[in-house]
C-alpha cells in the first residue's frame, strides 16, 4: 500500500501552508508548463490521480470537462476537496494507486501531479491507466525529477565485509528513498529517467513531450528565490498519447 503520509497531522499541517496549497494551481511554479501540454478539455472525461485538495479537478470542470473523477489515498485531502467543490460534474474517491482498478476505456485524459514518484509498482499502475483510456486518450503527469530525488551525498553504503560500495542515493541505484520533508520518514520511489520513459513505451504509450522544468527569465524576475531550480531540474513533465 502507498504510504499515506498526507494524513499524518504534522505533515498535513505543513503541506497546507505551502504556496501551492494556499494559492492552488497559480501557486505551483510548474503549472503554466503543464497547462501548455493539456488538450481542450471541453466534453472530456477526466481522472486526476492523487488529486489532493481538488484544485485541478475544479479547473478541469471550469474548462468544460464533462465528468471529473479525483482519486487520492488521503482522507484529509479528500475531505477538504469535497468542502471546496460545488460542481456536480466532479466526484471524489479514496484510492491506493498501488492497487488502482480503473474502468476500461472510460477516460479521455488521465492527469497526475507529483504523485507517481510515491508508487513502487509503476509498471502495474501504467498498465491500469492504459486500459482505462479511450482510443486517442492521453496521460499527462508530473513527478519530482529523478536527479532531484537522488542527490549526490557524501555518505556511502557498506557491503557485508565492511567495504564501501556506492554513494548513498546514487542516481543509478533505483528504489526506495527516505526523506524528511515536512515529516520524518517520507517514502519515495526513485527511478531513472530512462526507466520511466521505457516503462511508458512498454506500456503502450506514445511519448509526445518531455520537459525538465526550469524557471524562465520571466519567472526569476518575479521569483528571484527560484534561481536554485536552475542548478538541477526539480520537476519532470511528461505528455503521452495512446
Backbone bond lengths (Angstrom), bond angles and torsions (degrees), N, CA, C in turn:
res aa  C-N    CA-C-N  psi(-1)  N-CA   C-N-CA  omega(-1)  CA-C   N-CA-C  phi
1 X - - - 1.466 - - 1.524 110.25 -
2 X 1.308 116.84 141.88 1.453 121.96 175.80 1.523 110.25 -60.55
3 X 1.316 117.25 136.46 1.457 120.60 175.88 1.531 109.57 -61.61
4 X 1.328 116.04 126.37 1.463 120.53 -178.16 1.524 109.53 -95.26
5 X 1.319 116.59 63.96 1.460 121.03 -176.67 1.523 111.86 -69.51
6 X 1.325 117.66 -22.92 1.459 120.54 -176.24 1.523 112.69 -70.72
7 X 1.327 117.63 -16.68 1.457 119.96 175.51 1.520 112.34 -91.60
8 X 1.340 117.10 -3.03 1.457 120.28 171.71 1.529 108.01 -67.01
9 X 1.347 119.09 125.33 1.474 121.07 -174.42 1.525 113.72 -54.58
10 X 1.351 116.62 -44.49 1.457 119.15 -179.20 1.514 112.22 -66.15
11 X 1.335 116.31 -43.35 1.459 120.06 178.74 1.524 110.48 -63.28
12 X 1.323 116.17 -45.93 1.466 119.99 -177.27 1.525 110.81 -62.38
13 X 1.313 116.95 -40.70 1.460 119.82 178.84 1.522 111.13 -62.94
14 X 1.347 116.25 -44.20 1.455 119.63 178.87 1.513 112.18 -66.33
15 X 1.331 116.52 -42.01 1.463 120.53 179.89 1.526 110.90 -63.98
16 X 1.311 116.77 -36.12 1.459 120.85 -178.51 1.522 112.76 -66.14
17 X 1.334 116.69 -19.29 1.463 120.58 -179.73 1.521 112.83 -92.57
18 X 1.348 118.06 -7.77 1.458 120.15 179.41 1.522 110.79 -64.29
19 X 1.327 115.61 153.37 1.462 120.31 -178.73 1.529 111.49 -57.19
20 X 1.342 116.22 -41.41 1.471 119.03 -177.91 1.528 111.55 -70.51
21 X 1.334 117.77 -21.78 1.458 120.85 177.44 1.522 111.67 -81.70
22 X 1.317 115.89 -31.20 1.462 121.07 -178.76 1.533 111.38 -83.69
23 X 1.326 116.05 -44.11 1.470 120.95 -174.64 1.522 113.16 -97.98
24 X 1.313 118.20 -7.77 1.455 120.47 -179.07 1.505 112.71 74.36
25 X 1.319 117.52 -146.35 1.457 121.77 -176.65 1.525 111.98 -58.45
26 X 1.320 116.78 -35.08 1.461 120.74 -180.00 1.521 111.69 -64.61
27 X 1.326 117.19 -21.87 1.447 120.95 179.87 1.513 114.32 -92.88
28 X 1.319 117.06 2.11 1.463 122.13 178.68 1.520 109.06 -97.94
29 X 1.307 116.70 116.67 1.464 120.81 -173.84 1.525 112.63 -56.77
30 X 1.325 116.89 -35.89 1.464 120.99 -175.05 1.526 113.66 -85.72
31 X 1.340 117.89 -5.07 1.455 120.61 -173.96 1.529 114.01 -57.75
32 X 1.338 121.09 -46.26 1.463 118.57 179.78 1.531 112.81 -56.60
33 X 1.334 117.23 -36.74 1.462 120.22 179.70 1.525 110.99 -69.77
34 X 1.327 117.45 -38.91 1.459 120.47 177.71 1.523 110.56 -68.59
35 X 1.310 116.49 -43.21 1.468 121.17 -179.76 1.521 111.13 -57.11
36 X 1.332 116.64 -36.26 1.467 121.03 179.82 1.532 112.16 -65.67
37 X 1.322 117.31 -20.79 1.465 121.22 -179.56 1.519 112.93 -87.00
38 X 1.324 117.59 -15.73 1.456 121.72 -172.49 1.524 112.16 -79.51
39 X 1.325 116.70 144.14 1.465 119.95 175.85 1.524 110.65 -78.76
40 X 1.309 116.07 174.77 1.456 121.40 170.30 1.529 107.16 -62.79
41 X 1.316 117.62 121.89 1.459 121.08 -173.71 1.526 113.83 -89.43
42 X 1.308 117.60 -2.11 1.467 120.27 -175.70 1.530 110.65 -59.27
43 X 1.327 115.21 121.94 1.454 121.32 176.97 1.517 115.05 80.90
44 X 1.329 119.09 2.85 1.459 121.47 -175.66 1.523 112.27 -88.77
45 X 1.328 114.56 153.98 1.462 122.14 171.25 1.522 107.89 -97.40
46 X 1.327 115.99 123.18 1.460 122.01 -168.86 1.522 110.45 -126.41
47 X 1.329 116.77 142.00 1.462 121.21 170.61 1.523 108.39 -128.16
48 X 1.317 115.48 136.23 1.462 123.24 179.00 1.525 107.69 -110.97
49 X 1.330 116.66 113.78 1.463 121.80 -178.12 1.531 109.71 -93.08
50 X 1.325 115.43 116.57 1.455 119.96 -172.46 1.511 109.62 82.66
51 X 1.331 116.37 51.39 1.469 121.97 -168.29 1.521 113.85 -72.86
52 X 1.335 117.66 -16.45 1.459 119.40 178.75 1.517 112.58 58.72
53 X 1.330 115.86 -128.43 1.462 121.57 -177.72 1.529 112.88 -79.52
54 X 1.323 117.87 1.77 1.463 121.11 174.99 1.510 115.26 84.88
55 X 1.325 117.48 15.93 1.472 119.71 -178.36 1.522 111.57 -58.75
56 X 1.339 117.95 -47.73 1.472 119.80 -178.15 1.524 110.63 -68.82
57 X 1.321 117.44 -38.35 1.466 119.84 179.29 1.520 111.01 -56.82
58 X 1.317 116.18 -45.78 1.465 119.66 -179.50 1.524 111.08 -67.82
59 X 1.330 116.80 -38.13 1.458 120.03 177.81 1.528 110.61 -63.83
60 X 1.341 116.98 -42.85 1.467 120.64 -179.72 1.522 111.03 -60.96
61 X 1.326 116.48 -40.96 1.465 119.66 177.59 1.524 110.81 -64.65
62 X 1.325 116.71 -39.12 1.465 120.53 177.59 1.528 111.49 -62.72
63 X 1.332 116.50 -28.89 1.461 120.80 179.18 1.530 112.76 -83.90
64 X 1.334 116.67 1.15 1.462 119.95 174.67 1.509 115.63 101.11
65 X 1.339 118.77 10.70 1.459 119.94 177.20 1.525 109.86 -57.61
66 X 1.338 116.54 142.02 1.463 120.34 -177.95 1.523 111.54 -73.13
67 X 1.345 115.70 -43.86 1.456 122.03 179.99 1.523 108.56 -144.87
68 X 1.331 115.63 140.22 1.453 120.58 179.86 1.523 108.99 -131.86
69 X 1.325 116.37 127.26 1.456 122.50 177.11 1.525 108.67 -114.06
70 X 1.319 117.37 124.24 1.456 122.01 177.24 1.519 109.89 -109.87
71 X 1.329 116.59 125.01 1.461 121.35 -178.38 1.523 110.00 -120.44
72 X 1.328 115.92 138.76 1.457 120.41 178.63 1.520 108.68 -155.13
73 X 1.330 116.33 154.74 1.458 121.41 179.51 1.529 111.74 -85.23
74 X 1.329 117.24 -14.58 1.460 122.06 -173.24 1.528 112.23 -95.59
75 X 1.322 116.57 120.12 1.463 120.30 176.26 1.527 111.25 -66.05
76 X 1.333 116.76 -36.96 1.460 119.84 179.80 1.524 111.39 -62.64
77 X 1.327 115.82 -42.80 1.468 119.53 179.23 1.528 110.28 -65.02
78 X 1.317 116.31 -44.06 1.456 120.34 -177.68 1.526 111.52 -66.81
79 X 1.327 117.34 -37.13 1.463 119.84 178.56 1.523 110.57 -59.57
80 X 1.329 116.25 -44.67 1.467 118.88 179.54 1.523 110.85 -68.65
81 X 1.337 116.88 -38.60 1.468 119.58 179.48 1.530 110.65 -59.84
82 X 1.309 116.40 -42.57 1.469 120.07 -178.94 1.521 111.40 -66.58
83 X 1.326 116.91 -39.98 1.464 120.51 179.47 1.524 111.12 -62.37
84 X 1.326 116.71 -37.15 1.460 121.16 -174.63 1.526 113.53 -91.27
85 X 1.334 117.60 2.46 1.461 121.41 -177.34 1.522 110.53 -114.40
86 X 1.329 115.55 126.75 1.463 121.20 179.73 1.530 112.36 -115.12
87 X 1.311 117.24 -11.41 1.461 121.97 -174.63 1.531 110.32 -77.47
88 X 1.326 117.65 125.52 1.463 121.96 -177.75 1.523 113.08 -71.66
89 X 1.326 117.17 -12.52 1.469 119.05 177.57 1.528 111.81 -76.81
90 X 1.327 117.41 -10.81 1.459 121.90 -175.84 1.524 109.89 -104.82
91 X 1.329 115.81 129.21 1.462 122.20 174.16 1.527 108.65 -122.35
92 X 1.316 116.22 149.19 1.459 121.40 176.91 1.525 109.60 -122.95
93 X 1.330 115.14 149.63 1.449 119.80 177.45 1.512 110.89 -151.50
94 X 1.313 116.28 152.91 1.461 120.93 177.75 1.527 109.28 -87.51
95 X 1.315 116.73 131.60 1.458 120.60 -178.71 1.521 110.40 -153.45
96 X 1.325 115.53 138.83 1.455 122.54 171.43 1.523 106.96 -90.65
97 X 1.321 117.79 116.05 1.464 120.58 -175.45 1.519 112.46 -64.81
98 X 1.331 117.90 -19.38 1.467 120.52 175.69 1.535 111.31 -69.56
99 X 1.332 116.26 -22.55 1.469 120.85 -177.02 1.519 111.15 -123.80
100 X 1.288 117.27 25.83 1.458 122.35 -172.86 1.529 111.44 -66.99
101 X 1.335 115.36 139.10 1.461 121.83 174.59 1.527 108.30 -132.38
102 X 1.317 115.93 93.31 1.458 121.03 179.22 1.520 109.90 -87.85
103 X 1.326 117.94 147.18 1.466 120.50 177.87 1.529 111.31 -65.21
104 X 1.300 115.80 146.53 1.457 121.98 -175.46 1.532 111.59 -69.25
105 X 1.341 115.45 138.20 1.466 123.23 174.15 1.532 112.39 48.92
106 X 1.326 116.19 50.63 1.459 120.56 -174.45 1.520 114.72 -113.86
107 X 1.329 118.31 -15.52 1.461 119.90 -172.01 1.530 112.01 -127.10
108 X 1.324 113.73 143.76 1.466 120.29 173.02 1.524 110.70 -87.12
109 X 1.340 115.80 -28.64 1.460 120.53 -178.15 1.521 109.93 -141.53
110 X 1.324 115.27 126.39 1.460 121.78 167.65 1.524 106.16 -106.85
111 X 1.328 115.71 123.66 1.458 122.16 -176.37 1.525 108.78 -122.53
112 X 1.318 115.82 145.38 1.461 119.29 174.88 1.515 109.68 -153.30
113 X 1.322 115.30 137.13 1.461 121.12 179.51 1.524 109.85 -120.69
114 X 1.326 115.99 114.16 1.462 123.61 171.30 1.526 113.01 54.48
115 X 1.333 115.81 43.75 1.466 120.83 178.40 1.526 112.85 -121.88
116 X 1.320 117.90 -32.68 1.470 120.44 -171.29 1.526 112.95 -68.29
117 X 1.326 118.84 -21.11 1.468 118.68 179.15 1.531 112.18 -75.12
118 X 1.325 117.72 -0.49 1.462 121.43 171.99 1.538 111.48 -93.24
119 X 1.327 117.65 -7.72 1.464 122.29 -170.19 1.522 111.22 -93.57
120 X 1.322 115.99 125.66 1.472 120.64 177.97 1.522 111.37 -78.62
121 X 1.345 117.08 -48.87 1.462 121.06 -179.15 1.527 109.22 -91.73
122 X 1.318 115.90 71.72 1.461 120.29 -177.72 1.527 111.12 -67.71
123 X 1.330 117.21 -36.26 1.462 120.28 178.77 1.527 110.51 -61.77
124 X 1.336 116.69 -41.65 1.461 119.92 178.81 1.518 112.11 -65.28
125 X 1.321 116.82 -39.62 1.463 120.67 177.70 1.520 110.60 -64.21
126 X 1.333 117.01 -43.70 1.463 120.12 179.64 1.527 111.92 -62.18
127 X 1.321 116.96 -38.52 1.467 119.97 178.58 1.520 110.16 -62.68
128 X 1.321 117.06 -40.85 1.457 121.02 179.12 1.517 111.29 -66.79
129 X 1.331 116.00 -42.34 1.469 119.94 178.26 1.521 110.53 -62.44
130 X 1.326 116.18 -44.02 1.475 120.72 -176.34 1.529 111.51 -58.50
131 X 1.327 116.50 -44.70 1.468 118.64 -178.25 1.523 111.93 -73.68
132 X 1.326 117.53 -17.54 1.465 120.40 -179.18 1.524 113.14 -83.92
133 X 1.337 116.41 -13.50 1.459 120.00 -176.56 1.525 111.52 -85.82
134 X 1.307 115.25 142.77 1.460 120.62 172.44 1.528 109.39 -72.75
135 X 1.328 118.92 162.41 1.466 120.11 175.38 1.529 110.58 -54.24
136 X 1.321 116.18 130.09 1.450 120.77 -177.58 1.512 114.24 82.46
137 X 1.337 116.84 4.50 1.456 120.59 -179.25 1.518 112.36 -69.84
138 X 1.318 115.72 166.65 1.463 121.08 -175.20 1.520 111.42 -128.60
139 X 1.313 114.06 146.17 1.457 123.00 167.88 1.521 106.82 -115.61
140 X 1.321 116.20 120.74 1.470 122.13 179.45 1.521 107.30 -129.52
141 X 1.324 115.96 126.64 1.460 117.69 -175.44 1.518 112.04 -152.49
142 X 1.333 114.09 163.39 1.456 121.50 173.37 1.522 108.32 -125.57
143 X 1.330 115.47 148.82 1.456 122.18 173.64 1.520 107.87 -139.68
144 X 1.319 116.10 165.85 1.452 118.17 168.79 1.526 107.82 -63.44
145 X 1.317 116.59 137.20 1.456 119.29 -179.89 1.525 109.58 -62.14
146 X 1.340 118.14 136.36 1.465 120.01 -178.73 1.528 113.92 -54.52
147 X 1.315 117.24 -34.65 1.463 118.28 -178.96 1.525 111.39 -73.50
148 X 1.318 116.27 -21.96 1.466 121.11 174.36 1.524 110.39 -76.86
149 X 1.326 115.94 -34.26 1.456 120.58 -179.15 1.526 112.88 -75.01
150 X 1.314 117.24 -23.05 1.468 121.29 -176.18 1.521 110.35 -124.99
151 X 1.318 117.83 65.14 1.461 119.61 -177.56 1.523 111.78 -69.37
152 X 1.308 115.80 154.94 1.454 120.59 175.70 1.524 109.09 -67.28
153 X 1.338 116.43 132.40 1.455 121.19 -179.71 1.530 109.16 -134.96
154 X 1.334 117.71 152.22 1.459 120.50 -177.20 1.521 114.02 -74.42
155 X 1.339 117.30 -19.94 1.456 119.90 -176.82 1.529 110.50 -74.86
156 X 1.349 116.96 142.80 1.461 122.22 -178.70 1.519 110.21 -118.70
157 X 1.319 115.58 148.07 1.452 120.66 170.56 1.523 108.71 -75.86
158 X 1.335 117.21 158.55 1.461 120.95 177.04 1.511 109.87 -124.88
159 X 1.342 115.87 146.66 1.460 119.78 179.30 1.529 109.75 -86.90
160 X 1.339 116.32 -176.10 1.460 121.07 -175.30 1.528 112.56 -63.29
161 X 1.327 117.44 -27.00 1.461 121.68 -179.52 1.527 112.46 -89.06
162 X 1.314 116.27 4.15 1.454 119.80 178.88 1.510 114.49 86.10
163 X 1.319 117.63 4.28 1.459 120.49 178.80 1.521 111.42 -86.64
164 X 1.320 116.60 152.15 1.457 120.89 178.83 1.522 109.96 -73.81
165 X 1.308 115.18 143.52 1.462 119.76 -178.77 1.529 111.69 -115.72
166 X 1.310 119.08 -73.03 1.464 120.33 -178.93 1.526 109.14 -141.43
167 X 1.310 116.99 158.48 1.468 119.43 -179.43 1.524 111.40 -62.62
168 X 1.314 116.56 138.21 1.451 120.60 174.36 1.523 108.81 -59.21
169 X 1.343 115.37 135.66 1.466 122.32 -178.21 1.524 112.84 70.34
170 X 1.331 118.06 20.60 1.460 120.24 176.91 1.528 109.69 -54.87
171 X 1.318 116.43 138.12 1.466 121.26 -173.38 1.523 112.21 -57.66
172 X 1.328 117.94 -42.32 1.465 120.92 -174.92 1.526 113.23 -76.75
173 X 1.332 118.00 -10.55 1.461 120.54 177.52 1.516 108.53 -91.52
174 X 1.323 116.13 105.33 1.455 120.80 -175.66 1.531 110.98 -85.61
175 X 1.319 115.40 161.69 1.458 120.16 176.30 1.508 112.98 130.75
176 X 1.326 114.98 -159.43 1.464 121.89 -172.72 1.516 111.45 -67.97
177 X 1.335 114.72 140.17 1.452 122.21 172.69 1.533 108.18 -127.50
178 X 1.322 116.24 134.33 1.453 121.52 176.18 1.520 108.97 -104.79
179 X 1.321 116.86 129.36 1.458 121.11 178.19 1.523 109.22 -129.23
180 X 1.304 115.59 160.57 1.467 121.55 176.19 1.518 109.30 -114.46
181 X 1.333 114.96 64.75 1.463 122.12 -179.65 1.527 108.15 -102.89
182 X 1.325 117.04 109.39 1.455 125.18 -178.87 1.530 112.93 71.17
183 X 1.312 117.49 -23.26 1.465 122.92 175.16 1.525 107.47 -157.16
184 X 1.318 116.84 159.77 1.454 120.31 179.96 1.528 110.57 -80.40
185 X 1.344 114.95 145.66 1.456 120.03 173.21 1.504 116.05 75.85
186 X 1.329 118.08 31.71 1.464 121.03 176.01 1.534 107.98 -74.21
187 X 1.329 117.08 126.01 1.465 122.30 -175.36 1.522 110.45 -98.15
188 X 1.334 116.10 124.78 1.464 121.91 173.40 1.520 108.41 -125.77
189 X 1.324 116.07 162.34 1.461 121.60 -176.99 1.527 109.40 -117.02
190 X 1.329 115.86 113.37 1.463 120.73 -177.61 1.521 111.55 -88.05
191 X 1.332 115.42 129.22 1.465 123.17 170.50 1.520 107.77 -132.43
192 X 1.315 117.29 145.01 1.452 119.29 176.04 1.526 109.79 -68.21
193 X 1.304 116.53 163.35 1.455 119.62 176.80 1.525 110.57 -61.14
194 X 1.333 116.58 -39.83 1.465 120.37 178.88 1.517 111.78 -59.00
195 X 1.323 117.04 -44.24 1.463 120.58 178.71 1.522 110.58 -62.41
196 X 1.314 117.35 -44.75 1.468 121.38 -179.68 1.521 111.39 -59.91
197 X 1.321 117.04 -48.88 1.467 120.59 -178.38 1.525 111.67 -66.93
198 X 1.331 117.10 -40.88 1.462 119.70 -179.50 1.521 112.17 -68.20
199 X 1.323 117.94 -34.46 1.457 119.98 175.77 1.527 110.67 -64.62
200 X 1.319 116.82 -38.65 1.464 120.00 176.27 1.524 110.96 -62.00
201 X 1.318 116.80 -45.87 1.462 121.07 -179.78 1.524 110.93 -62.66
202 X 1.332 116.95 -45.96 1.468 120.99 -179.58 1.519 112.29 -65.28
203 X 1.330 116.36 -24.96 1.465 120.74 179.88 1.519 112.46 -84.69
204 X 1.328 117.34 -1.07 1.457 120.62 175.97 1.509 115.75 96.89
205 X 1.337 117.20 14.83 1.462 120.41 178.09 1.525 110.71 -95.59
206 X 1.323 115.45 141.73 1.458 121.60 172.08 1.527 107.01 -96.90
207 X 1.312 116.78 122.33 1.455 120.95 -176.75 1.519 109.83 -79.41
208 X 1.326 116.12 121.56 1.456 121.47 -177.06 1.527 112.59 -98.52
209 X 1.333 116.88 -30.50 1.463 119.34 -176.89 1.522 109.39 -161.27
210 X 1.331 114.96 138.24 1.465 121.70 174.35 1.521 107.55 -130.81
211 X 1.327 116.65 130.45 1.456 120.41 -178.40 1.521 110.88 -135.51
212 X 1.315 115.75 126.39 1.455 121.98 173.14 1.524 106.66 -94.06
213 X 1.328 115.70 95.48 1.454 120.40 -166.87 1.524 112.53 -64.30
214 X 1.328 113.60 135.50 1.465 122.02 175.00 1.516 107.53 -144.09
215 X 1.336 118.22 145.81 1.474 119.34 -179.00 1.517 111.90 -66.55
216 X 1.316 115.33 141.20 1.461 121.58 176.74 1.526 109.68 -80.48
217 X 1.334 116.15 172.46 1.457 119.94 175.59 1.526 110.77 -59.94
218 X 1.335 115.61 -36.97 1.471 119.87 178.95 1.524 110.82 -66.34
219 X 1.344 116.11 -38.23 1.462 119.99 177.25 1.527 110.57 -61.65
220 X 1.335 115.53 -44.69 1.465 119.77 -176.53 1.525 111.93 -68.01
221 X 1.326 116.57 -29.26 1.461 119.39 177.40 1.530 110.49 -64.31
222 X 1.326 116.02 -33.53 1.463 120.85 179.52 1.522 112.31 -89.05
223 X 1.349 116.31 -30.08 1.460 121.32 -176.24 1.529 109.26 -134.28
224 X 1.311 118.44 77.43 1.470 121.28 -177.99 1.525 113.43 -57.21
225 X 1.341 117.52 -27.08 1.466 120.93 -178.92 1.521 112.30 -70.07
226 X 1.335 118.07 -11.84 1.461 120.86 178.33 1.522 112.69 -77.69
227 X 1.321 118.76 -0.74 1.452 121.06 -175.64 1.527 111.84 -59.62
228 X 1.328 118.08 -27.89 1.457 120.99 178.81 1.521 111.72 -62.19
229 X 1.341 116.51 -25.48 1.459 119.95 -179.47 1.525 112.57 -72.03
230 X 1.321 118.12 -5.96 1.461 120.64 174.72 1.529 111.72 -89.09
231 X 1.336 117.03 -8.46 1.457 120.01 178.05 1.520 111.40 -74.81
232 X 1.329 116.46 -32.54 1.461 123.52 176.26 1.518 106.79 -161.08
233 X 1.327 118.18 146.84 1.464 118.94 -179.39 1.522 110.78 -68.69
234 X 1.317 116.03 137.63 1.460 121.27 178.60 1.519 112.02 -93.53
235 X 1.335 116.72 -32.43 1.455 120.91 -176.21 1.528 111.07 -121.74
236 X 1.330 114.79 147.02 1.457 122.46 172.00 1.522 107.52 -118.26
237 X 1.329 116.79 121.47 1.461 122.88 -178.63 1.516 108.74 -110.23
238 X 1.327 117.09 130.98 1.464 120.81 -176.80 1.522 110.13 -134.91
239 X 1.328 115.12 132.16 1.460 122.14 175.84 1.528 108.49 -117.87
240 X 1.337 116.61 132.51 1.458 120.90 -179.70 1.520 110.58 -133.70
241 X 1.327 114.30 164.31 1.461 122.39 174.33 1.528 109.19 -130.16
242 X 1.320 115.85 158.93 1.466 120.00 174.92 1.518 109.43 -89.43
